[in-house]
Amino acid sequence: MSFALGVVLFALGIGVTIALHEAGHMVAARVCGMRVRRYFIGFGPTVWSTTRGHTEYGLKAIPLGGFCDIAGMTVNDPWTEEEEPHLMINKPAWKRVFVMMAGIIVNIVLGVLIIFGVAVSFGLPSTEDKPIPATATQLLCSPVKEGDGTENDPGCTGEGPAEASGVQVGDTFLTVDGRTVEGFSDVIDAVQAAGRTAGEDGVALGDTVTVPATVERGGTDVDLNLQVQVVERGGEATGAIGVQVELPPTEMVDYNPVAAVGGTADFTWNLGKQTVDALVHLPERYWPVVQSIFGAERQMDSPVSVVGASHAGGQLVEHEQWMSFLLLLANLNFFLAVFNLVPLPPLDGGHAIVVIYEKIRDRLRRLRGLAPGGPVDYVKLMPLTYVATAVLLVFGLTVIVADVVNPLQLFP
C-alpha cells in the first residue's frame, strides 16, 4: 500500500512540476504582452478543456509533458489580425528569451525551495568530499570481460587476484605500486593504471602483473606482492584485483531556518554539478538501458523516465525515506531545467538560441549597412528539429520500456 502511495505521490509531483514549468512560460508571456492561446498538460487526445479569456486550458491523455501555445512564437505560425499586436516574434529579443527561460527558472526555484524545506525539516547530507576507507570488506573474483547480466554471462569463479595475493578481509591499503593511499579511489587508480600499462605492453587479458603493496593488518604493516589481473572494461585494457569496500554512512547536517539558506545553496550547487555531469554522460548510458530490457542488471546510474522515477518514489516511501523522496523530486526539477537548456529545437534552449542568433546576425548586418534580417524561418530548421525530436522520442520510449520490464531497484 505504501509503495502505491509513493508512486501516486511522485507521479503527482511530476505533474505539478510540468504544470508549473509551463505556467512559467505562460505568466512570463502575459507579462511581456504576448497572447497565450493554449495551456495544456499532456499530449495526444484532449481529455478536458475550458476557455477563459483568450486562453484554452486543458488536460490531454498522455501525461508525459505539456505545452504553452503562444501566438506568433515563430514566423511560420498562422495568426489572426486581432493577435498581431501580441505576437511573440514582434517583441524585443530579451522578452522572447525571458519567456523561453521562464519554465527553466521555475524548475530551478522549485528545486531550491524543496531542498530548503528538506534542510529545515530533516537536515541535508553533507557535501564534504571525504575519501572512502580503503579497507577490504569482501574479496571477489574478477571477470576478464564485462558480462551482459544474462544467464549466458560467463562471469567468474574461484578466488580473485587480491585473495591470491594474500589480502585478507579487514586489511587497509596503505600503498599500492608506490602510491600513498588516502582512500579507496587511490587503490582503484593505481590498480587500473598498472593493468592499463600491462595491456599496452602486450600482457594478455586474464594474466596478472605484480605490483608492490602495503596493508595494515591488526596494527601491523604487511608488505604484499599484489597480483593485478589485466581485464577489459569499456573495450579497453585495465586492471582489477577483486576487492570490495563498505561505503561509510551518509553524514547528515542539521540546519535552522537561517543556516538552511547557506546549506541549501551549497547542496544545490553540488546537485547542479551532478545533474550537468549526468546529462553529459547520458548518451553513453543508453546502450546499458537497452541491455537491461533483455535481462541485464539495471545500473544505479541508469536514466529513468517519469515511469521509472515514480517507481523509485514508491520504493522510497515504502522504506519511509521521505527525505530522499523529496530530494529525488528536487533532482528531477534540476534535470528538467538543465535538459531544457540544451540548444536544440524543440527544447526551450533551442528556441532561445534562435533568438540569440537573430541578434548576432542583425548586428553583423548593421555593420555591413544592411537592414535586420527578420525572424528566422523555422521551416529551414525542420530537418534539425525532426532529428532532435526523433532522438528524444527513441531515447524516451526505450527508457520507458526498461522502466516497465526491468525497473531500477533502489533497495536489495
MOQUIGI-V190814 format. One record per residue. N is the residue number from 1. SS is DSSP state (H for helix, E for strand, L for the rest). PHI is phi in whole degrees, 0 to 359 (* if undefined). PSI is psi in radians with two decimals (* if undefined). Layout:
n:N ss:SS phi:PHI psi:PSI
n:N ss:SS phi:PHI psi:PSI
This chain:
n:1 ss:L phi:* psi:-0.76
n:2 ss:H phi:293 psi:-0.58
n:3 ss:H phi:297 psi:-0.82
n:4 ss:H phi:298 psi:-0.68
n:5 ss:H phi:299 psi:-0.75
n:6 ss:H phi:297 psi:-0.71
n:7 ss:H phi:299 psi:-0.81
n:8 ss:H phi:296 psi:-0.77
n:9 ss:H phi:295 psi:-0.71
n:10 ss:H phi:288 psi:-0.67
n:11 ss:H phi:299 psi:-0.68
n:12 ss:H phi:295 psi:-0.70
n:13 ss:H phi:298 psi:-0.69
n:14 ss:H phi:296 psi:-0.75
n:15 ss:H phi:300 psi:-0.74
n:16 ss:H phi:294 psi:-0.69
n:17 ss:H phi:300 psi:-0.81
n:18 ss:H phi:296 psi:-0.77
n:19 ss:H phi:299 psi:-0.73
n:20 ss:H phi:289 psi:-0.61
n:21 ss:H phi:301 psi:-0.88
n:22 ss:H phi:291 psi:-0.57
n:23 ss:H phi:296 psi:-0.58
n:24 ss:H phi:300 psi:-0.78
n:25 ss:H phi:299 psi:-0.79
n:26 ss:H phi:296 psi:-0.85
n:27 ss:H phi:296 psi:-0.76
n:28 ss:H phi:298 psi:-0.69
n:29 ss:H phi:297 psi:-0.75
n:30 ss:H phi:292 psi:-0.70
n:31 ss:H phi:299 psi:-0.59
n:32 ss:L phi:271 psi:0.18
n:33 ss:L phi:79 psi:0.40
n:34 ss:L phi:262 psi:2.76
n:35 ss:L phi:263 psi:2.10
n:36 ss:E phi:265 psi:2.02
n:37 ss:E phi:276 psi:-0.81
n:38 ss:E phi:221 psi:2.52
n:39 ss:E phi:227 psi:1.86
n:40 ss:E phi:232 psi:2.54
n:41 ss:E phi:253 psi:2.17
n:42 ss:E phi:100 psi:3.07
n:43 ss:E phi:226 psi:2.93
n:44 ss:E phi:91 psi:-2.68
n:45 ss:E phi:297 psi:2.51
n:46 ss:E phi:284 psi:2.25
n:47 ss:E phi:267 psi:-0.69
n:48 ss:E phi:203 psi:2.53
n:49 ss:E phi:203 psi:2.74
n:50 ss:E phi:210 psi:2.65
n:51 ss:E phi:247 psi:2.23
n:52 ss:E phi:233 psi:2.07
n:53 ss:L phi:65 psi:-2.19
n:54 ss:L phi:264 psi:0.04
n:55 ss:E phi:243 psi:2.35
n:56 ss:E phi:262 psi:2.18
n:57 ss:E phi:254 psi:2.50
n:58 ss:E phi:188 psi:3.06
n:59 ss:E phi:238 psi:2.48
n:60 ss:E phi:244 psi:2.94
n:61 ss:E phi:289 psi:-0.53
n:62 ss:E phi:255 psi:1.80
n:63 ss:E phi:278 psi:0.97
n:64 ss:E phi:247 psi:0.36
n:65 ss:E phi:165 psi:-2.67
n:66 ss:E phi:182 psi:3.06
n:67 ss:E phi:203 psi:2.72
n:68 ss:E phi:233 psi:1.95
n:69 ss:E phi:270 psi:1.94
n:70 ss:E phi:254 psi:2.29
n:71 ss:L phi:300 psi:2.30
n:72 ss:L phi:67 psi:0.61
n:73 ss:L phi:296 psi:-0.59
n:74 ss:L phi:228 psi:2.86
n:75 ss:L phi:292 psi:-0.30
n:76 ss:L phi:273 psi:-0.16
n:77 ss:L phi:284 psi:2.40
n:78 ss:L phi:286 psi:2.59
n:79 ss:L phi:211 psi:2.81
n:80 ss:L phi:267 psi:2.89
n:81 ss:L phi:297 psi:-0.60
n:82 ss:L phi:292 psi:-0.51
n:83 ss:L phi:277 psi:-0.26
n:84 ss:H phi:305 psi:-0.70
n:85 ss:H phi:294 psi:-0.26
n:86 ss:H phi:248 psi:0.25
n:87 ss:L phi:290 psi:2.44
n:88 ss:H phi:296 psi:-0.69
n:89 ss:H phi:295 psi:-0.33
n:90 ss:H phi:268 psi:-0.05
n:91 ss:L phi:272 psi:2.76
n:92 ss:L phi:304 psi:2.64
n:93 ss:H phi:303 psi:-0.70
n:94 ss:H phi:296 psi:-0.58
n:95 ss:H phi:290 psi:-0.69
n:96 ss:H phi:295 psi:-0.75
n:97 ss:H phi:294 psi:-0.72
n:98 ss:H phi:301 psi:-0.75
n:99 ss:H phi:296 psi:-0.71
n:100 ss:H phi:294 psi:-0.60
n:101 ss:H phi:275 psi:-0.22
n:102 ss:H phi:300 psi:-0.73
n:103 ss:H phi:296 psi:-0.71
n:104 ss:H phi:296 psi:-0.76
n:105 ss:H phi:300 psi:-0.73
n:106 ss:H phi:300 psi:-0.78
n:107 ss:H phi:299 psi:-0.73
n:108 ss:H phi:295 psi:-0.80
n:109 ss:H phi:297 psi:-0.74
n:110 ss:H phi:297 psi:-0.76
n:111 ss:H phi:299 psi:-0.75
n:112 ss:H phi:296 psi:-0.74
n:113 ss:H phi:297 psi:-0.68
n:114 ss:H phi:296 psi:-0.78
n:115 ss:H phi:297 psi:-0.73
n:116 ss:H phi:299 psi:-0.76
n:117 ss:H phi:298 psi:-0.69
n:118 ss:H phi:294 psi:-0.72
n:119 ss:H phi:301 psi:-0.76
n:120 ss:H phi:287 psi:-0.67
n:121 ss:H phi:275 psi:-0.72
n:122 ss:L phi:240 psi:-0.37
n:123 ss:L phi:91 psi:3.04
n:124 ss:E phi:232 psi:2.61
n:125 ss:E phi:299 psi:2.46
n:126 ss:L phi:297 psi:2.42
n:127 ss:L phi:264 psi:0.04
n:128 ss:L phi:293 psi:2.25
n:129 ss:L phi:274 psi:1.66
n:130 ss:L phi:258 psi:2.43
n:131 ss:L phi:294 psi:2.54
n:132 ss:L phi:284 psi:2.23
n:133 ss:L phi:305 psi:2.37
n:134 ss:L phi:269 psi:0.86
n:135 ss:E phi:255 psi:2.12
n:136 ss:E phi:292 psi:2.19
n:137 ss:E phi:250 psi:-0.28
n:138 ss:E phi:203 psi:2.47
n:139 ss:E phi:249 psi:2.24
n:140 ss:L phi:232 psi:2.81
n:141 ss:L phi:282 psi:2.82
n:142 ss:L phi:238 psi:1.96
n:143 ss:L phi:297 psi:2.46
n:144 ss:L phi:294 psi:-0.67
n:145 ss:E phi:233 psi:2.72
n:146 ss:L phi:292 psi:2.30
n:147 ss:L phi:272 psi:3.04
n:148 ss:L phi:260 psi:0.07
n:149 ss:L phi:79 psi:0.04
n:150 ss:L phi:269 psi:3.14
n:151 ss:L phi:292 psi:-0.31
n:152 ss:L phi:270 psi:0.03
n:153 ss:L phi:292 psi:2.07
n:154 ss:L phi:294 psi:-0.54
n:155 ss:L phi:59 psi:-2.49
n:156 ss:L phi:203 psi:2.80
n:157 ss:L phi:222 psi:2.94
n:158 ss:L phi:82 psi:-3.01
n:159 ss:L phi:284 psi:2.65
n:160 ss:L phi:269 psi:3.07
n:161 ss:H phi:302 psi:-0.71
n:162 ss:H phi:295 psi:-0.77
n:163 ss:H phi:297 psi:-0.70
n:164 ss:H phi:293 psi:-0.41
n:165 ss:L phi:275 psi:-0.12
n:166 ss:L phi:100 psi:0.10
n:167 ss:L phi:291 psi:2.45
n:168 ss:L phi:238 psi:2.68
n:169 ss:L phi:301 psi:2.29
n:170 ss:L phi:102 psi:-0.24
n:171 ss:L phi:291 psi:2.45
n:172 ss:E phi:247 psi:2.13
n:173 ss:E phi:289 psi:2.29
n:174 ss:E phi:254 psi:-0.72
n:175 ss:E phi:217 psi:2.61
n:176 ss:E phi:219 psi:2.12
n:177 ss:L phi:55 psi:0.69
n:178 ss:L phi:84 psi:-0.05
n:179 ss:E phi:263 psi:2.32
n:180 ss:E phi:288 psi:2.35
n:181 ss:L phi:261 psi:2.05
n:182 ss:L phi:263 psi:-0.50
n:183 ss:L phi:202 psi:3.06
n:184 ss:H phi:295 psi:-0.46
n:185 ss:H phi:298 psi:-0.53
n:186 ss:H phi:292 psi:-0.64
n:187 ss:H phi:296 psi:-0.81
n:188 ss:H phi:300 psi:-0.80
n:189 ss:H phi:299 psi:-0.79
n:190 ss:H phi:293 psi:-0.75
n:191 ss:H phi:294 psi:-0.80
n:192 ss:H phi:296 psi:-0.68
n:193 ss:H phi:296 psi:-0.73
n:194 ss:H phi:296 psi:-0.74
n:195 ss:H phi:292 psi:-0.67
n:196 ss:H phi:294 psi:-0.76
n:197 ss:H phi:296 psi:-0.73
n:198 ss:H phi:297 psi:-0.72
n:199 ss:H phi:297 psi:-0.68
n:200 ss:H phi:293 psi:-0.47
n:201 ss:L phi:274 psi:0.06
n:202 ss:L phi:97 psi:0.08
n:203 ss:L phi:293 psi:2.30
n:204 ss:L phi:287 psi:2.65
n:205 ss:L phi:301 psi:2.38
n:206 ss:L phi:96 psi:-0.39
n:207 ss:L phi:281 psi:2.95
n:208 ss:E phi:237 psi:2.73
n:209 ss:E phi:235 psi:2.60
n:210 ss:E phi:263 psi:2.27
n:211 ss:E phi:230 psi:2.53
n:212 ss:E phi:287 psi:2.57
n:213 ss:E phi:211 psi:2.67
n:214 ss:E phi:233 psi:2.31
n:215 ss:E phi:236 psi:2.70
n:216 ss:E phi:261 psi:2.14
n:217 ss:E phi:227 psi:1.91
n:218 ss:L phi:61 psi:0.60
n:219 ss:L phi:87 psi:0.03
n:220 ss:E phi:240 psi:2.42
n:221 ss:E phi:280 psi:2.28
n:222 ss:E phi:237 psi:2.19
n:223 ss:E phi:272 psi:2.38
n:224 ss:E phi:229 psi:2.67
n:225 ss:E phi:262 psi:1.64
n:226 ss:E phi:284 psi:2.18
n:227 ss:E phi:270 psi:1.87
n:228 ss:E phi:267 psi:2.13
n:229 ss:E phi:274 psi:2.35
n:230 ss:E phi:277 psi:2.07
n:231 ss:E phi:231 psi:2.99
n:232 ss:E phi:248 psi:2.19
n:233 ss:E phi:225 psi:2.20
n:234 ss:L phi:64 psi:0.50
n:235 ss:L phi:81 psi:0.10
n:236 ss:E phi:232 psi:2.65
n:237 ss:E phi:286 psi:2.42
n:238 ss:E phi:207 psi:-3.05
n:239 ss:E phi:245 psi:2.69
n:240 ss:E phi:210 psi:2.61
n:241 ss:L phi:233 psi:-0.21
n:242 ss:L phi:77 psi:0.87
n:243 ss:E phi:240 psi:2.34
n:244 ss:E phi:243 psi:2.44
n:245 ss:E phi:240 psi:2.87
n:246 ss:L phi:263 psi:2.25
n:247 ss:L phi:289 psi:2.38
n:248 ss:L phi:292 psi:2.68
n:249 ss:L phi:297 psi:2.58
n:250 ss:L phi:293 psi:2.23
n:251 ss:L phi:276 psi:2.23
n:252 ss:E phi:259 psi:2.54
n:253 ss:E phi:241 psi:2.18
n:254 ss:L phi:272 psi:2.58
n:255 ss:L phi:224 psi:2.54
n:256 ss:L phi:268 psi:2.99
n:257 ss:L phi:303 psi:-0.56
n:258 ss:L phi:285 psi:-0.89
n:259 ss:H phi:295 psi:-0.43
n:260 ss:H phi:295 psi:-0.38
n:261 ss:H phi:296 psi:-0.88
n:262 ss:H phi:293 psi:-0.71
n:263 ss:H phi:297 psi:-0.69
n:264 ss:H phi:295 psi:-0.74
n:265 ss:H phi:298 psi:-0.76
n:266 ss:H phi:294 psi:-0.80
n:267 ss:H phi:293 psi:-0.68
n:268 ss:H phi:297 psi:-0.74
n:269 ss:H phi:300 psi:-0.80
n:270 ss:H phi:293 psi:-0.71
n:271 ss:H phi:294 psi:-0.64
n:272 ss:H phi:297 psi:-0.74
n:273 ss:H phi:297 psi:-0.71
n:274 ss:H phi:295 psi:-0.63
n:275 ss:H phi:293 psi:-0.77
n:276 ss:H phi:298 psi:-0.75
n:277 ss:H phi:298 psi:-0.72
n:278 ss:H phi:297 psi:-0.69
n:279 ss:H phi:292 psi:-0.71
n:280 ss:H phi:298 psi:-0.67
n:281 ss:L phi:267 psi:0.15
n:282 ss:L phi:300 psi:-0.78
n:283 ss:H phi:301 psi:-0.69
n:284 ss:H phi:287 psi:-0.20
n:285 ss:H phi:265 psi:0.04
n:286 ss:H phi:290 psi:-0.84
n:287 ss:H phi:297 psi:-0.74
n:288 ss:H phi:303 psi:-0.54
n:289 ss:H phi:293 psi:-0.75
n:290 ss:H phi:300 psi:-0.78
n:291 ss:H phi:298 psi:-0.61
n:292 ss:H phi:294 psi:-0.46
n:293 ss:H phi:296 psi:-0.54
n:294 ss:L phi:258 psi:0.34
n:295 ss:L phi:114 psi:-0.20
n:296 ss:L phi:293 psi:2.74
n:297 ss:L phi:295 psi:2.37
n:298 ss:L phi:282 psi:2.13
n:299 ss:L phi:286 psi:2.62
n:300 ss:L phi:292 psi:-0.41
n:301 ss:L phi:265 psi:0.28
n:302 ss:L phi:292 psi:2.42
n:303 ss:L phi:293 psi:2.63
n:304 ss:L phi:229 psi:2.71
n:305 ss:L phi:268 psi:-3.04
n:306 ss:H phi:298 psi:-0.51
n:307 ss:H phi:294 psi:-0.86
n:308 ss:H phi:293 psi:-0.66
n:309 ss:H phi:296 psi:-0.70
n:310 ss:H phi:294 psi:-0.68
n:311 ss:H phi:297 psi:-0.73
n:312 ss:H phi:297 psi:-0.71
n:313 ss:H phi:300 psi:-0.68
n:314 ss:H phi:297 psi:-0.72
n:315 ss:H phi:296 psi:-0.71
n:316 ss:H phi:294 psi:-0.73
n:317 ss:H phi:292 psi:-0.68
n:318 ss:H phi:301 psi:-0.59
n:319 ss:L phi:261 psi:0.24
n:320 ss:L phi:58 psi:0.64
n:321 ss:L phi:262 psi:1.19
n:322 ss:H phi:292 psi:-0.59
n:323 ss:H phi:297 psi:-0.80
n:324 ss:H phi:294 psi:-0.59
n:325 ss:H phi:301 psi:-0.84
n:326 ss:H phi:290 psi:-0.67
n:327 ss:H phi:292 psi:-0.55
n:328 ss:H phi:295 psi:-0.69
n:329 ss:H phi:293 psi:-0.68
n:330 ss:H phi:296 psi:-0.73
n:331 ss:H phi:299 psi:-0.69
n:332 ss:H phi:300 psi:-0.74
n:333 ss:H phi:297 psi:-0.73
n:334 ss:H phi:294 psi:-0.68
n:335 ss:H phi:295 psi:-0.74
n:336 ss:H phi:299 psi:-0.68
n:337 ss:H phi:296 psi:-0.88
n:338 ss:H phi:294 psi:-0.72
n:339 ss:H phi:299 psi:-0.73
n:340 ss:H phi:289 psi:-0.25
n:341 ss:L phi:282 psi:-0.25
n:342 ss:L phi:303 psi:2.18
n:343 ss:L phi:281 psi:0.99
n:344 ss:L phi:227 psi:2.36
n:345 ss:L phi:291 psi:2.54
n:346 ss:L phi:263 psi:0.32
n:347 ss:L phi:286 psi:2.81
n:348 ss:H phi:303 psi:-0.71
n:349 ss:H phi:297 psi:-0.56
n:350 ss:H phi:294 psi:-0.75
n:351 ss:H phi:294 psi:-0.69
n:352 ss:H phi:294 psi:-0.69
n:353 ss:H phi:292 psi:-0.49
n:354 ss:H phi:295 psi:-0.74
n:355 ss:H phi:296 psi:-0.75
n:356 ss:H phi:297 psi:-0.70
n:357 ss:H phi:300 psi:-0.75
n:358 ss:H phi:301 psi:-0.75
n:359 ss:H phi:295 psi:-0.78
n:360 ss:H phi:295 psi:-0.76
n:361 ss:H phi:299 psi:-0.79
n:362 ss:H phi:294 psi:-0.60
n:363 ss:H phi:295 psi:-0.74
n:364 ss:H phi:294 psi:-0.64
n:365 ss:H phi:294 psi:-0.68
n:366 ss:H phi:297 psi:-0.65
n:367 ss:H phi:296 psi:-0.44
n:368 ss:L phi:265 psi:0.09
n:369 ss:L phi:78 psi:0.37
n:370 ss:L phi:255 psi:2.74
n:371 ss:L phi:285 psi:2.78
n:372 ss:L phi:305 psi:2.61
n:373 ss:L phi:277 psi:-0.16
n:374 ss:L phi:82 psi:3.05
n:375 ss:L phi:299 psi:2.58
n:376 ss:L phi:294 psi:2.42
n:377 ss:L phi:281 psi:1.89
n:378 ss:H phi:292 psi:-0.28
n:379 ss:H phi:300 psi:-0.63
n:380 ss:H phi:291 psi:-0.36
n:381 ss:H phi:267 psi:-0.06
n:382 ss:H phi:302 psi:-0.73
n:383 ss:H phi:303 psi:-0.79
n:384 ss:H phi:296 psi:-0.71
n:385 ss:H phi:297 psi:-0.77
n:386 ss:H phi:298 psi:-0.76
n:387 ss:H phi:296 psi:-0.83
n:388 ss:H phi:298 psi:-0.74
n:389 ss:H phi:295 psi:-0.72
n:390 ss:H phi:296 psi:-0.74
n:391 ss:H phi:297 psi:-0.79
n:392 ss:H phi:297 psi:-0.68
n:393 ss:H phi:293 psi:-0.82
n:394 ss:H phi:297 psi:-0.78
n:395 ss:H phi:299 psi:-0.82
n:396 ss:H phi:297 psi:-0.78
n:397 ss:H phi:294 psi:-0.67
n:398 ss:H phi:299 psi:-0.80
n:399 ss:H phi:293 psi:-0.66
n:400 ss:H phi:297 psi:-0.78
n:401 ss:H phi:300 psi:-0.77
n:402 ss:H phi:298 psi:-0.66
n:403 ss:H phi:292 psi:-0.42
n:404 ss:H phi:275 psi:-0.85
n:405 ss:H phi:274 psi:-0.47
n:406 ss:L phi:212 psi:1.20
n:407 ss:L phi:294 psi:2.69
n:408 ss:L phi:295 psi:2.26
n:409 ss:L phi:255 psi:1.95
n:410 ss:L phi:281 psi:-0.35
n:411 ss:L phi:231 psi:2.52
n:412 ss:L phi:294 psi:*
